[in-house]
Amino acid sequence: MKKRWIVRPPDIERQELLGRELRVSPLTAQLLINRGLVDIDKAFSFLSPSLKDLHNPFAMKDMDKAAERIIEAVRKGEGITVYGDYDVDGTTGTALLCLFFKDIGIDVNYYIPERLKEGYGLNRQALKHLSDSGTKLVITTDLGIANYDEVIFANSIGLDIIITDHHEPPEKLPPAYAVLNPKQPGCSFPFKELAGVGVAFNLIIALRARLKDCGYFANGNIPNLKGYTDIVALGTIADMVPLIDENRILVKYGLEELTAGRRPGVRALKEVSGLNNIVKAGSVGFQLAPRINAAGRLDNARTGVRLLIADDAREASDIARELNRENIERQRLESDMLSEALAVIQGPGFNIQDKKAVVLAKDGWHPGIIGIVASRIVGRYHRPTIIISLKDGIGKGSARGIKGIDMLGNLKECSGFLDKYGGHKMAAGFSIREENVKLFESAFYTLTEGKLSFEDLIPDISLDSYIKLDEINEKIITEIEGLAPFGLANPEPLLAIRDVNIVQSEVVGKNHLSLQIKAMDLISPAREMWSGIAYRMGNIHPLSGNGFDIACVPYIDEWNGNKTLKLRVKEIRHSAEV
């Protein structure tokens, strides 16, 4: 796929200022500038995230009401149920609240709807069941903001609902007892991009403060909030919210907690994932979170909650192995479904080169996998993609977008064909009747045809700076690693090196390309030869000669106490293509 390389222009004046004040290299200063960190104090806070810099949770609208209602329920001995979504954000938010309540001696129940039977959000049958079972107060995690009718029903049967959510609020908010969502109108909480588990974490900060004020911790057993950040990091990274501001702080501390592995469930999850060293954001996104998510995709997400709140190491190990088996099955289903989808796209009559979007629907596709497959197709063709699973005349759809198009907004424009919809600009979901699928497909194609040009379908490769091979050293790499954790809004720095000589290439592992690289303008001794690895790029082998540009991430490879500087190569092009 053709890609557009965009290299950020250097800001020499600001480089000098930041470099001098923060004692960092010009490259690191430019990396900070590229991330909008031109203020000295903000850049320093970014480089040194601290829990003391978390925002005041009571700045969040309705936080006082929520805390007071929960304390009232505790005093009265009322039944409390945490009602969470079935994705990683929802299950971690549920586990977080359950662990906190358990640590302060309060018994609560939790409920996770089954994706295939109940669908997303609150539902009347579940609420009636909870009420009949003695629940008086329901606290949601990662859902509820779109459940107006369900909250009306809950109120009618004597349930109070506290919503904690981070999704885009509808025009008409549900009449819950309290709504905690930093995106709602009138909320003065300064950071709007928390994950659902981040909203729940702010609730426990506020609860701890209010309980302390009323003497609840007179015996001195006040929970250490830092100990919960492992759970918060899992959900925050998995939900792909921007890793800046409060999210960066929570993830930074959470990764340290995940590395320490003090929680039985975390230790067991790391073991089945093959993680026995430092846990990074990528380890969560590609190894830990998918295993938690597998339960919610294929069966019941309660399994993920059970793992995270487990006290017993043997129980946690058994649950982790169960999740690992489900993840293997999820991978099989994903592979089969992706193959079927690609067969349609690459088959006669589809003409992907003439389309500005992809909409596919089929009977029998697993509704728990469609979001992953939609993301894979976006990654391959860089087009907004919608995958619909059909069963018994009802479709469940998952939408994934690209820069320049609002998927939630487009679903709203097509809402006449949909039963329900919700989500974000880049990722959304919906339900639809089968007889409306073709009409919806036509309407969506028409929308994208008018809103996207074929230039928009060329993905951008955003590069932070040009650099020369001989400018890369251990100090530079260490400074770059100091910008971690990397993720949305703080991507891992990608550097461009021009006019290199690829001495040789070799396919290794599962279609990875091993490279030997040196600068073109040097007759380099052996120490000037660089090793590079380009993951999943074995299809361009063999590759050799002068005049290549590479986009790469330099890193330090440590083995048996020895350190070697290497390159992770992300993109390769001929210099003449500029």
C-alpha positions as CSV (number, residue, x, y, z in Angstrom):
1,M,0.0,0.0,0.0
2,K,1.3,3.4,-0.9
3,K,1.9,5.6,2.1
4,R,2.6,9.3,2.5
5,W,5.7,10.1,4.6
6,I,5.3,13.3,6.6
7,V,8.3,14.5,8.6
8,R,7.7,17.2,11.3
9,P,9.7,20.3,10.6
10,P,12.3,21.1,13.3
11,D,11.7,24.1,15.7
12,I,15.3,25.1,16.5
13,E,14.5,27.9,18.8
14,R,12.2,25.8,21.0
15,Q,14.6,22.9,20.8
16,E,17.3,25.1,22.4
17,L,15.0,26.4,25.1
18,L,13.6,22.9,26.1
19,G,17.0,21.3,25.8
20,R,18.6,23.9,28.1
21,E,15.9,23.9,30.7
22,L,15.2,20.1,30.8
23,R,18.8,19.0,30.0
24,V,17.7,16.8,27.1
25,S,19.1,16.4,23.6
26,P,17.8,18.5,20.6
27,L,16.1,15.4,19.3
28,T,14.2,14.7,22.6
29,A,13.3,18.4,22.7
30,Q,11.8,18.1,19.2
31,L,9.9,15.0,20.2
32,L,8.3,17.0,23.1
33,I,7.5,19.9,20.7
34,N,5.9,17.4,18.3
35,R,3.6,16.3,21.1
36,G,2.5,19.9,21.9
37,L,4.7,20.1,25.0
38,V,6.3,23.6,24.4
39,D,5.7,24.9,28.0
40,I,8.6,24.0,30.3
41,D,6.4,23.1,33.3
42,K,4.1,20.9,31.2
43,A,7.0,19.2,29.5
44,F,8.6,18.6,32.9
45,S,5.4,17.1,34.3
46,F,5.1,14.9,31.2
47,L,8.6,13.5,31.7
48,S,8.0,13.0,35.5
49,P,4.3,11.9,35.9
50,S,3.2,11.9,39.5
51,L,0.0,10.7,41.2
52,K,-0.1,14.1,43.0
53,D,-0.8,15.7,39.7
54,L,-4.2,13.8,39.3
55,H,-7.1,16.2,39.0
56,N,-9.6,16.7,41.8
57,P,-12.3,14.1,41.3
58,F,-14.9,16.4,42.8
59,A,-14.5,18.6,39.7
60,M,-16.5,15.9,37.9
61,K,-20.2,16.7,37.7
62,D,-22.3,14.7,40.1
63,M,-19.3,13.3,42.0
64,D,-20.6,14.6,45.3
65,K,-24.0,13.1,44.7
66,A,-22.6,9.7,43.7
67,A,-20.3,9.5,46.8
68,E,-23.0,10.5,49.2
69,R,-25.5,8.0,47.7
70,I,-23.0,5.2,48.0
71,I,-22.1,6.1,51.6
72,E,-25.8,6.2,52.4
73,A,-26.2,2.7,50.9
74,V,-23.3,1.5,53.0
75,R,-24.8,2.9,56.2
76,K,-28.2,1.4,55.5
77,G,-26.8,-2.0,54.4
78,E,-28.5,-1.7,51.0
79,G,-27.6,-4.1,48.3
80,I,-25.1,-2.6,45.8
81,T,-24.4,-4.1,42.4
82,V,-21.6,-3.0,40.0
83,Y,-22.9,-3.4,36.4
84,G,-20.1,-3.4,33.8
85,D,-19.5,-3.7,30.1
86,Y,-18.1,-6.9,28.7
87,D,-15.0,-5.4,27.1
88,V,-11.7,-5.0,29.0
89,D,-12.5,-1.4,30.0
90,G,-15.8,-2.5,31.5
91,T,-14.4,-5.7,33.2
92,T,-11.5,-3.8,34.7
93,G,-13.8,-1.0,35.9
94,T,-16.0,-3.7,37.5
95,A,-13.0,-5.4,39.1
96,L,-11.7,-2.1,40.4
97,L,-14.9,-1.2,42.2
98,C,-15.3,-4.7,43.6
99,L,-11.7,-4.8,44.9
100,F,-12.0,-1.4,46.5
101,F,-15.3,-2.2,48.2
102,K,-13.9,-5.5,49.4
103,D,-10.8,-3.8,50.8
104,I,-12.9,-1.5,52.9
105,G,-15.1,-4.3,54.1
106,I,-18.2,-3.8,52.0
107,D,-19.9,-6.7,50.2
108,V,-21.1,-5.9,46.7
109,N,-22.3,-8.0,43.8
110,Y,-21.3,-7.5,40.1
111,Y,-23.1,-8.2,36.9
112,I,-21.8,-8.4,33.3
113,P,-24.3,-8.8,30.5
114,E,-23.6,-11.6,28.0
115,R,-22.7,-10.1,24.6
116,L,-24.5,-12.6,22.5
117,K,-27.7,-12.9,24.6
118,E,-28.2,-9.4,26.1
119,G,-26.1,-7.1,24.0
120,Y,-24.5,-3.8,25.2
121,G,-25.6,-1.7,28.1
122,L,-28.3,-1.9,30.7
123,N,-31.3,-4.1,30.0
124,R,-34.6,-4.4,31.7
125,Q,-34.5,-8.1,32.4
126,A,-31.2,-7.8,34.2
127,L,-32.3,-4.8,36.2
128,K,-35.5,-6.6,37.3
129,H,-33.4,-9.6,38.3
130,L,-31.1,-7.4,40.3
131,S,-34.0,-5.7,42.0
132,D,-35.7,-9.0,42.9
133,S,-32.4,-10.2,44.3
134,G,-32.2,-7.3,46.8
135,T,-30.1,-4.7,44.9
136,K,-31.1,-1.1,45.7
137,L,-28.2,0.7,44.1
138,V,-26.6,0.0,40.7
139,I,-23.2,1.5,39.8
140,T,-22.3,1.1,36.1
141,T,-18.9,1.0,34.6
142,D,-18.2,1.9,31.0
143,L,-21.9,2.0,30.1
144,G,-25.2,3.6,30.8
145,I,-24.9,7.0,29.2
146,A,-27.1,5.8,26.2
147,N,-29.6,3.9,28.3
148,Y,-32.4,6.5,28.9
149,D,-35.4,4.1,28.7
150,E,-33.6,1.5,30.8
151,V,-32.9,4.0,33.6
152,I,-36.5,5.1,33.5
153,F,-37.5,1.5,34.1
154,A,-34.9,1.1,36.9
155,N,-36.3,4.1,38.6
156,S,-39.9,2.7,38.3
157,I,-38.9,-0.5,40.2
158,G,-37.0,1.3,43.0
159,L,-33.4,1.1,41.8
160,D,-31.1,4.0,42.0
161,I,-28.6,4.2,39.2
162,I,-25.1,5.8,39.3
163,I,-23.7,5.9,35.8
164,T,-19.9,5.9,35.3
165,D,-19.2,6.2,31.6
166,H,-16.9,7.9,29.1
167,H,-18.7,7.5,25.8
168,E,-20.1,10.4,23.9
169,P,-23.3,11.6,25.7
170,P,-26.6,11.7,23.7
171,E,-28.5,15.0,23.6
172,K,-30.9,13.6,26.2
173,L,-29.1,12.2,29.3
174,P,-30.7,9.3,31.2
175,P,-32.4,10.4,34.5
176,A,-30.0,8.5,36.7
177,Y,-29.4,9.4,40.4
178,A,-25.9,10.6,39.3
179,V,-24.0,10.6,36.0
180,L,-20.2,10.6,36.1
181,N,-19.0,11.3,32.6
182,P,-16.4,14.1,31.9
183,K,-17.8,14.6,28.4
184,Q,-21.3,15.6,29.6
185,P,-22.4,19.2,29.4
186,G,-21.6,21.3,32.4
187,C,-18.8,19.0,33.7
188,S,-15.7,21.0,34.8
189,F,-13.4,18.0,35.1
190,P,-10.4,19.3,33.0
191,F,-9.5,16.1,31.3
192,K,-12.2,14.6,29.0
193,E,-10.4,11.5,27.6
194,L,-10.5,9.1,30.6
195,A,-11.3,5.5,29.9
196,G,-14.3,4.0,31.7
197,V,-12.0,2.5,34.3
198,G,-10.5,5.9,34.8
199,V,-13.9,7.4,35.6
200,A,-14.4,4.5,38.1
201,F,-11.0,5.2,39.6
202,N,-11.9,8.9,40.2
203,L,-15.0,7.6,42.0
204,I,-13.0,5.5,44.4
205,I,-10.6,8.5,45.0
206,A,-13.7,10.6,45.9
207,L,-15.2,7.8,48.0
208,R,-12.0,7.2,50.0
209,A,-11.9,11.0,50.7
210,R,-15.5,11.2,51.9
211,L,-15.3,8.0,54.0
212,K,-12.1,9.3,55.6
213,D,-13.9,12.6,56.4
214,C,-16.7,10.7,58.2
215,G,-14.3,8.6,60.3
216,Y,-14.8,5.3,58.4
217,F,-11.0,4.6,58.5
218,A,-10.6,5.4,62.2
219,N,-8.6,2.1,62.6
220,G,-6.1,3.4,60.0
221,N,-6.7,0.8,57.3
222,I,-6.9,3.3,54.4
223,P,-6.5,1.6,51.0
224,N,-3.4,2.7,49.0
225,L,-4.8,3.9,45.7
226,K,-1.5,3.2,43.9
227,G,-2.1,-0.5,44.4
228,Y,-5.2,-0.3,42.1
229,T,-3.4,1.3,39.2
230,D,-2.5,-2.1,37.6
231,I,-6.2,-2.7,37.0
232,V,-6.7,0.9,35.7
233,A,-3.7,0.5,33.3
234,L,-5.2,-2.7,31.8
235,G,-8.5,-1.0,30.9
236,T,-7.0,2.3,29.8
237,I,-4.5,0.8,27.4
238,A,-7.0,-1.7,26.1
239,D,-9.6,1.0,25.3
240,M,-7.1,3.0,23.3
241,V,-7.8,6.4,24.9
242,P,-5.1,9.1,24.5
243,L,-2.1,8.3,26.8
244,I,-1.7,11.9,28.0
245,D,-2.6,13.9,31.1
246,E,-4.3,11.8,33.7
247,N,-4.2,8.6,31.6
248,R,-0.4,8.9,31.3
249,I,0.0,9.1,35.0
250,L,-2.3,6.2,35.8
251,V,-0.7,4.0,33.1
252,K,2.8,4.9,34.2
253,Y,2.2,3.8,37.7
254,G,0.0,0.9,36.6
255,L,2.7,-0.6,34.4
256,E,5.0,-0.6,37.4
257,E,2.3,-2.5,39.4
258,L,1.8,-4.9,36.6
259,T,5.5,-5.6,36.4
260,A,5.6,-6.2,40.2
261,G,2.6,-8.6,39.8
262,R,1.5,-8.5,43.4
263,R,-2.1,-9.5,42.4
264,P,-2.6,-13.3,42.0
265,G,-4.7,-12.8,38.8
266,V,-2.1,-10.5,37.3
267,R,0.7,-13.0,38.0
268,A,-1.3,-15.8,36.5
269,L,-2.3,-13.7,33.4
270,K,1.4,-12.8,32.8
271,E,2.4,-16.4,33.1
272,V,0.0,-17.7,30.4
273,S,1.0,-14.7,28.3
274,G,4.7,-15.6,28.5
275,L,5.6,-12.3,30.2
276,N,8.3,-12.6,32.8
277,N,10.0,-9.2,32.5
278,I,9.0,-5.5,32.4
279,V,5.5,-5.0,31.3
280,K,5.1,-2.2,28.7
281,A,2.0,-0.7,27.1
282,G,2.5,-3.0,24.1
283,S,2.6,-6.0,26.4
284,V,-0.8,-5.0,27.7
285,G,-2.3,-4.3,24.3
286,F,-1.1,-7.4,22.5
287,Q,-0.7,-10.0,25.3
288,L,-2.6,-9.3,28.5
289,A,-5.8,-7.5,27.3
290,P,-6.7,-9.8,24.5
291,R,-6.9,-12.7,26.9
292,I,-9.2,-10.8,29.3
293,N,-11.2,-9.7,26.3
294,A,-11.6,-13.2,24.9
295,A,-14.1,-14.2,27.6
296,G,-16.4,-11.3,26.7
297,R,-16.1,-11.9,23.0
298,L,-16.9,-15.6,23.0
299,D,-18.6,-16.4,26.3
300,N,-19.1,-14.4,29.5
301,A,-16.8,-11.6,30.6
302,R,-17.4,-12.5,34.3
303,T,-14.4,-14.8,33.8
304,G,-12.1,-11.8,33.4
305,V,-13.5,-10.2,36.5
306,R,-13.1,-13.4,38.5
307,L,-9.4,-13.5,37.4
308,L,-8.7,-9.9,38.5
309,I,-10.4,-10.2,41.9
310,A,-9.1,-13.7,42.7
311,D,-7.3,-14.1,46.1
312,D,-6.1,-17.6,45.6
313,A,-3.1,-18.3,43.3
314,R,-4.3,-21.7,42.2
315,E,-7.8,-20.4,41.4
316,A,-6.2,-17.5,39.4
317,S,-4.0,-19.9,37.5
318,D,-7.0,-22.1,36.5
319,I,-9.0,-19.0,35.3
320,A,-6.0,-17.7,33.4
321,R,-5.5,-21.0,31.6
322,E,-9.2,-20.9,30.7
323,L,-8.9,-17.4,29.3
324,N,-5.8,-18.5,27.3
325,R,-7.8,-21.3,25.7
326,E,-10.6,-18.9,24.8
327,N,-8.1,-16.5,23.3
328,I,-6.7,-19.3,21.1
329,E,-10.2,-20.1,19.9
330,R,-10.8,-16.3,19.3
331,Q,-7.7,-16.2,17.2
332,R,-8.9,-19.2,15.1
333,L,-12.3,-17.6,14.6
334,E,-10.7,-14.3,13.7
335,S,-8.4,-15.9,11.1
336,D,-11.3,-17.7,9.5
337,M,-13.6,-14.7,9.4
338,L,-10.8,-12.4,8.1
339,S,-10.1,-14.9,5.3
340,E,-13.8,-15.0,4.3
341,A,-14.0,-11.2,4.3
342,L,-10.8,-10.8,2.2
343,A,-12.1,-13.3,-0.2
344,V,-15.1,-11.1,-0.8
345,I,-13.0,-7.9,-1.1
346,Q,-10.5,-9.5,-3.5
347,G,-13.2,-11.4,-5.4
348,P,-14.9,-10.4,-8.7
349,G,-17.3,-7.5,-8.6
350,F,-16.2,-5.8,-5.4
351,N,-13.6,-3.5,-6.9
352,I,-12.0,-2.2,-3.7
353,Q,-9.9,0.3,-5.7
354,D,-13.1,2.1,-6.7
355,K,-14.6,2.2,-3.2
356,K,-14.0,4.6,-0.3
357,A,-15.4,2.3,2.3
358,V,-16.0,-1.4,3.0
359,V,-19.3,-2.8,4.2
360,L,-19.7,-6.5,4.6
361,A,-22.5,-8.6,6.1
362,K,-22.8,-12.4,6.5
363,D,-24.9,-15.0,8.4
364,G,-22.9,-16.9,10.9
365,W,-20.0,-14.4,11.6
366,H,-19.3,-14.3,15.3
367,P,-20.6,-10.9,16.7
368,G,-17.8,-11.0,19.3
369,I,-15.1,-10.9,16.5
370,I,-16.4,-8.4,14.0
371,G,-14.7,-5.4,15.6
372,I,-11.3,-7.1,15.4
373,V,-11.9,-8.1,11.7
374,A,-13.0,-4.5,10.9
375,S,-9.8,-3.2,12.4
376,R,-7.7,-5.7,10.4
377,I,-9.4,-4.5,7.1
378,V,-8.8,-0.9,8.0
379,G,-5.2,-1.7,8.6
380,R,-4.9,-3.4,5.2
381,Y,-6.9,-1.1,2.9
382,H,-7.1,2.2,4.9
383,R,-10.8,2.6,4.4
384,P,-13.6,3.0,6.9
385,T,-15.0,-0.5,7.5
386,I,-18.2,-1.9,8.8
387,I,-18.7,-5.6,9.5
388,I,-22.1,-7.0,10.2
389,S,-22.9,-10.4,11.8
390,L,-26.4,-11.7,10.8
391,K,-28.5,-14.2,12.7
392,D,-32.3,-14.8,12.7
393,G,-33.0,-11.6,10.8
394,I,-31.0,-9.3,13.2
395,G,-27.6,-7.8,12.5
396,K,-24.9,-6.7,14.9
397,G,-22.5,-4.2,13.3
398,S,-19.0,-3.0,14.2
399,A,-17.6,0.2,12.6
400,R,-13.9,1.3,12.5
401,G,-12.8,4.5,10.9
402,I,-9.8,6.4,9.6
403,K,-8.7,10.0,10.1
404,G,-11.0,12.5,8.5
405,I,-14.3,10.7,9.0
406,D,-16.6,10.5,12.1
407,M,-18.0,6.9,12.2
408,L,-20.4,7.8,15.0
409,G,-21.6,10.8,13.1
410,N,-22.1,8.8,10.0
411,L,-24.1,6.2,11.9
412,K,-26.3,9.0,13.2
413,E,-26.9,10.2,9.6
414,C,-27.9,6.6,8.7
415,S,-29.9,6.1,11.9
416,G,-33.2,5.6,10.1
417,F,-31.9,2.2,9.1
418,L,-30.6,1.2,12.5
419,D,-32.3,0.0,15.7
420,K,-29.6,1.2,18.1
421,Y,-26.1,2.7,17.8
422,G,-23.4,4.2,19.9
423,G,-19.6,4.6,20.4
424,H,-16.9,7.0,19.3
425,K,-15.7,8.8,16.2
426,M,-13.2,6.1,15.3
427,A,-15.1,3.0,16.6
428,A,-18.8,2.4,17.0
429,G,-21.4,-0.4,17.1
430,F,-25.0,-0.8,16.1
431,S,-27.9,-3.3,15.6
432,I,-29.9,-3.5,12.4
433,R,-32.7,-5.6,10.9
434,E,-31.5,-7.7,8.0
435,E,-34.0,-6.2,5.6
436,N,-32.4,-2.8,6.2
437,V,-28.8,-3.9,5.6
438,K,-28.7,-3.2,1.8
439,L,-30.3,0.2,2.3
440,F,-27.8,1.0,5.1
441,E,-24.9,-0.2,2.9
442,S,-26.0,2.1,0.0
443,A,-26.5,5.1,2.3
444,F,-23.1,4.6,4.0
445,Y,-21.3,4.3,0.7
446,T,-23.0,7.5,-0.5
447,L,-21.9,9.3,2.6
448,T,-18.2,8.3,2.3
449,E,-18.2,9.0,-1.4
450,G,-19.1,12.6,-0.6
451,K,-16.9,13.0,2.5
452,L,-13.6,11.3,1.4
453,S,-11.3,11.8,-1.5
454,F,-9.0,9.1,-2.8
455,E,-6.1,11.2,-1.4
456,D,-7.7,10.6,2.1
457,L,-7.3,6.9,1.5
458,I,-3.5,7.2,1.4
459,P,-2.3,6.6,5.0
460,D,0.1,9.1,6.5
461,I,3.3,7.9,8.1
462,S,4.0,10.6,10.7
463,L,7.8,10.9,11.4
464,D,9.2,12.9,14.2
465,S,12.5,13.9,12.8
466,Y,15.3,13.0,10.4
467,I,18.4,11.5,12.0
468,K,21.7,10.0,10.8
469,L,22.9,6.6,11.8
470,D,26.0,8.0,13.5
471,E,23.8,10.3,15.6
472,I,22.1,7.4,17.3
473,N,23.6,6.4,20.7
474,E,22.6,4.9,24.0
475,K,21.8,8.3,25.6
476,I,19.4,9.2,22.8
477,I,17.6,5.9,23.0
478,T,17.3,6.2,26.8
479,E,15.8,9.6,26.5
480,I,13.3,8.4,23.9
481,E,12.3,5.6,26.2
482,G,11.7,8.2,28.9
483,L,8.7,9.4,26.9
484,A,6.9,6.1,27.4
485,P,4.3,4.8,28.0
486,F,3.4,5.1,24.3
487,G,0.0,5.0,22.8
488,L,-2.7,7.2,21.2
489,A,-1.6,10.9,21.3
490,N,1.9,9.9,22.4
491,P,3.0,7.4,19.7
492,E,6.4,5.8,20.0
493,P,8.8,8.2,18.2
494,L,9.4,7.2,14.6
495,L,12.6,8.5,13.0
496,A,13.5,8.8,9.3
497,I,17.0,7.9,8.1
498,R,17.8,8.9,4.5
499,D,20.0,7.3,1.9
500,V,21.1,4.1,3.6
501,N,22.7,1.0,2.1
502,I,20.8,-2.2,2.8
503,V,23.7,-4.7,2.7
504,Q,21.5,-7.8,2.9
505,S,18.1,-9.1,4.0
506,E,16.9,-12.4,5.3
507,V,13.4,-13.7,6.2
508,V,13.3,-15.0,9.8
509,G,10.5,-16.2,12.0
510,K,6.9,-15.6,10.9
511,N,7.6,-13.6,7.8
512,H,9.9,-11.0,9.5
513,L,12.7,-9.3,7.6
514,S,16.2,-9.2,9.1
515,L,18.3,-6.4,7.7
516,Q,22.0,-5.3,7.7
517,I,22.2,-1.6,7.2
518,K,24.9,1.0,6.9
519,A,25.2,4.7,5.8
520,M,25.8,5.2,2.1
521,D,28.4,7.9,2.5
522,L,30.8,5.8,4.6
523,I,33.1,2.9,3.9
524,S,32.0,1.6,7.3
525,P,33.9,-0.7,9.6
526,A,32.0,-3.6,11.2
527,R,31.0,-1.4,14.1
528,E,29.1,0.9,11.8
529,M,26.9,-1.9,10.5
530,W,23.4,-1.8,12.0
531,S,21.0,-4.8,12.5
532,G,17.4,-4.1,11.8
533,I,14.2,-6.1,12.1
534,A,11.1,-5.3,10.0
535,Y,8.1,-7.3,11.4
536,R,5.8,-9.0,8.9
537,M,7.7,-7.5,6.0
538,G,9.3,-10.7,4.7
539,N,7.3,-10.4,1.4
540,I,9.7,-7.6,0.2
541,H,12.7,-9.9,0.4
542,P,15.3,-9.9,-1.2
543,L,16.3,-6.3,-0.6
544,S,19.8,-4.8,-1.1
545,G,21.6,-1.8,-2.5
546,N,22.0,1.9,-2.0
547,G,19.4,4.7,-1.9
548,F,16.8,3.5,0.6
549,D,15.0,5.6,3.2
550,I,13.9,3.8,6.4
551,A,11.4,4.8,9.1
552,C,12.5,3.2,12.3
553,V,12.6,3.0,16.1
554,P,16.1,2.6,17.6
555,Y,16.3,0.4,20.6
556,I,18.8,-1.3,23.0
557,D,18.9,-5.1,22.8
558,E,20.2,-6.6,26.0
559,W,21.4,-10.2,26.1
560,N,23.6,-11.9,28.7
561,G,24.6,-8.5,30.1
562,N,25.7,-7.1,26.7
563,K,24.0,-4.1,25.1
564,T,23.6,-3.7,21.3
565,L,21.9,-0.8,19.5
566,K,19.5,-2.0,16.9
567,L,16.6,-0.7,14.7
568,R,13.0,-1.7,14.5
569,V,12.2,-0.8,10.9
570,K,8.6,0.2,10.2
571,E,8.7,1.4,6.6
572,I,11.1,1.2,3.7
573,R,11.1,3.2,0.5
574,H,13.4,4.1,-2.3
575,S,14.8,7.6,-1.8
576,A,13.7,8.4,-5.4
577,E,10.1,8.1,-4.3
578,V,10.2,11.3,-2.3
